[in-house]
Amino acid sequence: MRKLIYYILNYIFLHSLEPKIMRILKNEKKLVIFDIGCFRGIFTKNILKLVGEKKFKFFLFDINKNTREYISNLLLSRNISYHEVALSNKNGTAKYNYNSFFESSGSSLSSLYRNDTKWVASRKFILKILQLNTNDYVEYNVPTLTLDTFVKRKKIKSIDILKVDIDGFEYEFLQGAKNTIKKNKVKVILIEVNDKKKNYIKKEKKIINFLERKNFTLLKKHINISVALFSGLKSGDYLFINNIYLRKNPVNWIFLTKIYS
């Protein structure tokens, strides 16, 4: 069963929107990239493999206790910094819900998002189906920070690619990024949306409406069907482009969305 899950998750990655972004990076000058929910650093590693580190300044974020070890080789670069903080809708602390099973591939079972017991129960139910120990699902406190606060503190002028993979906490994250997004400091947003099936459409609409009001266009979405095969959850990747940047570079992005149609 573990091998099956591994292959399913790899299938999701290979057919997601991330490869689409890689295609246009070779011709870009030095970019600022935020990898939020970096976990093992797969997204960042793929970019480095494609074009090298000299063209980029990376900011990696995660609160998984093992991430620093997973990305230790990446941190040898001066162009890559790692921040053990959860980007949220407020500054302070929050409970992080962690499960060790999916450490081998990434986890939609570890998240800040668990405001109701039914959400936790649904995730434990998945573990039960897979005949795994539900006691591995634990909570611990983590520091939180808004993207707006981080950008202001670090005096970051712009973010070329904002990649977000935080397993259900997407809308709350965006609420903490309002000013950064409103000021057109972000060009591209690649965001994975997760939730229970019955809540998914509502959350999807909230996120799309929020970003469209902030001058973004949804260019592409990819629903990860495999996730729904063994859970009550739904997941999808969404590629948004700032309209100002889209108008300046229409050929690149229109071509990009057709490559994997």
C-alpha positions in Angstrom: 0.0 0.0 0.0 2.8 2.4 0.8 4.3 1.9 -2.7 0.9 2.5 -4.2 0.5 5.8 -2.4 4.0 6.8 -3.4 3.3 6.2 -7.1 0.0 8.0 -6.9 1.6 11.1 -5.3 4.3 11.1 -7.8 1.8 10.9 -10.6 0.0 14.0 -9.2 3.3 15.9 -9.1 4.3 15.0 -12.6 1.0 16.0 -14.1 0.4 19.1 -12.0 1.0 22.7 -13.0 4.6 23.0 -11.7 6.2 21.8 -14.9 4.4 24.5 -16.9 6.1 27.2 -14.9 9.5 25.6 -15.5 9.2 26.0 -19.3 9.5 29.8 -19.3 12.1 30.2 -16.6 15.2 29.7 -18.8 14.7 33.0 -20.5 14.1 35.0 -17.3 16.5 37.2 -15.5 17.1 36.9 -11.7 13.8 36.2 -10.0 12.5 36.2 -6.4 10.7 32.9 -5.7 8.7 32.1 -2.5 8.2 28.3 -1.9 5.6 28.2 0.9 5.1 24.7 2.2 8.4 23.6 0.7 8.6 20.4 2.7 11.3 18.4 0.9 12.0 21.3 -1.5 10.9 19.5 -4.6 9.6 22.6 -6.4 12.8 24.5 -5.7 15.0 21.6 -6.6 13.3 21.3 -10.0 13.9 24.9 -10.8 17.5 24.6 -9.8 17.9 21.5 -11.9 16.5 23.3 -14.9 18.3 26.6 -14.8 20.7 26.7 -11.9 20.7 28.9 -8.8 22.3 32.1 -10.1 19.1 33.4 -11.7 17.1 33.1 -8.5 16.6 34.3 -4.9 14.6 31.7 -3.0 12.7 32.0 0.2 11.6 28.7 1.6 9.0 28.2 4.3 7.8 25.2 6.3 7.0 24.1 9.8 7.6 20.4 9.5 10.2 19.4 12.1 12.2 17.4 9.5 12.3 19.9 6.6 15.6 21.5 7.5 17.3 18.1 7.3 15.5 17.4 4.0 16.7 20.6 2.4 20.1 20.8 4.0 21.9 20.7 0.6 19.8 23.6 -0.7 20.8 25.8 2.3 24.4 25.7 1.2 23.5 28.3 -1.4 23.6 32.0 -0.6 20.6 32.5 -2.8 18.4 30.2 -0.7 17.0 31.0 2.8 14.8 28.8 5.0 12.3 30.2 7.4 10.6 27.9 10.1 7.4 29.8 10.4 3.8 29.2 9.2 2.6 32.0 6.9 -0.9 32.7 8.1 -3.6 35.4 8.5 -2.1 36.6 11.7 1.2 37.0 13.7 1.5 34.8 16.7 1.2 31.0 17.2 -1.1 28.2 16.0 -1.5 24.5 16.4 0.1 22.4 13.6 -1.5 19.0 13.0 1.2 16.6 12.0 1.2 13.0 10.8 4.4 11.1 10.2 3.1 8.5 7.6 3.4 10.7 4.5 6.9 11.9 5.4 8.1 9.8 2.4 6.2 11.9 -0.2 4.6 15.0 1.3 1.5 15.2 3.4 -2.0 16.5 2.9 -2.5 15.0 6.4 -0.3 17.7 8.1 -1.7 21.2 8.2 -2.7 24.2 10.3 -6.2 23.7 8.9 -8.3 21.8 11.5 -10.8 24.2 12.9 -13.4 21.4 13.4 -13.1 17.9 14.7 -14.7 16.5 11.6 -11.6 17.6 9.6 -9.3 15.8 11.9 -11.6 12.7 12.0 -11.6 12.6 8.1 -7.8 12.5 8.1 -7.6 9.8 10.8 -10.2 7.8 8.8 -7.8 7.7 5.9 -5.1 6.4 8.2 -7.5 3.7 9.4 -8.3 2.6 5.9 -4.6 2.3 5.2 -4.2 0.3 8.4 -1.9 2.9 9.9 -1.6 4.2 13.5 -3.9 7.1 14.0 -1.9 8.0 17.2 0.8 9.3 14.8 -1.5 12.3 14.2 -0.3 14.8 16.8 -0.4 18.6 17.4 2.2 21.1 18.4 2.5 24.9 18.5 4.3 26.8 15.8 5.0 30.4 15.2 2.9 32.2 12.6 3.5 35.3 10.5 1.6 37.1 7.7 3.2 37.4 4.3 2.7 41.1 4.5 4.7 41.3 7.7 7.5 39.2 6.3 7.7 41.2 3.1 7.8 44.5 5.1 10.5 43.2 7.5 12.7 41.9 4.7 12.1 44.9 2.5 11.2 42.7 -0.5 10.1 44.8 -3.5 8.5 42.1 -5.6 7.8 38.4 -5.7 8.0 36.8 -9.2 6.6 33.4 -8.3 4.6 32.7 -5.1 4.1 28.9 -4.8 1.7 27.9 -2.0 1.2 24.3 -0.8 -0.2 24.4 2.8 -2.9 21.8 2.8 -6.2 23.5 3.5 -5.0 26.8 4.9 -4.9 28.6 1.6 -7.6 31.2 2.1 -6.3 32.2 5.5 -2.8 32.6 4.0 -4.2 34.9 1.3 -5.9 37.1 4.0 -2.4 37.7 5.4 -1.0 38.6 2.0 -3.6 41.2 1.1 -1.4 44.2 1.0 1.5 42.5 -0.8 -1.0 41.3 -3.5 -2.9 44.5 -3.6 0.3 46.5 -4.3 1.0 44.3 -7.4 4.2 43.0 -5.8 3.4 39.4 -6.9 3.5 38.4 -10.6 2.6 34.7 -10.5 0.8 32.6 -7.9 0.8 28.8 -8.1 -1.5 27.6 -5.3 -2.7 24.1 -4.3 -6.2 24.1 -2.8 -7.2 21.3 -0.4 -10.5 20.6 1.5 -13.2 18.1 2.1 -15.1 17.4 -1.1 -18.3 19.0 0.2 -16.4 22.2 1.0 -14.1 22.3 -2.0 -16.3 24.2 -4.6 -17.1 26.9 -2.0 -13.4 27.3 -1.1 -12.3 27.3 -4.7 -14.8 30.1 -5.6 -13.6 32.2 -2.6 -10.0 31.9 -3.6 -10.6 32.6 -7.3 -12.9 35.6 -6.5 -10.4 37.0 -4.0 -7.5 36.9 -6.5 -9.6 38.2 -9.4 -10.6 41.2 -7.3 -6.8 41.7 -6.7 -6.1 42.0 -10.4 -5.2 38.3 -11.1 -6.4 36.0 -13.9 -6.8 32.3 -13.5 -4.9 30.8 -16.5 -5.0 27.1 -15.6 -6.2 24.6 -13.1 -5.5 20.9 -12.6 -7.7 18.8 -10.3 -5.7 16.0 -8.6 -8.2 13.2 -9.1 -5.9 10.6 -7.4 -6.3 12.3 -4.0 -10.0 11.6 -4.0 -9.6 7.9 -4.7 -8.6 7.1 -1.2 -10.0 10.0 0.9 -12.9 12.3 1.4 -10.6 15.2 0.3 -10.2 17.1 -2.9 -7.1 18.8 -4.2 -6.2 21.0 -7.2 -3.4 23.2 -8.5 -4.2 26.7 -9.8 -2.0 29.1 -11.8 -2.8 32.8 -11.5 -1.1 35.6 -13.3 -1.1 39.3 -12.3 -2.9 41.1 -15.2 -0.2 43.8 -15.4 2.5 41.1 -16.0 0.1 39.1 -18.3 -0.4 42.2 -20.6 3.4 42.7 -20.8 4.2 39.0 -21.5 1.1 37.6 -23.2 2.9 35.2 -25.6 4.9 33.5 -22.9 1.9 32.8 -20.7 -0.6 31.9 -23.4 1.9 29.4 -24.8 2.6 28.1 -21.4 -1.1 27.2 -20.7 -1.4 25.3 -24.0 1.7 23.1 -23.6 0.0 20.6 -21.2 -3.7 21.2 -22.2 
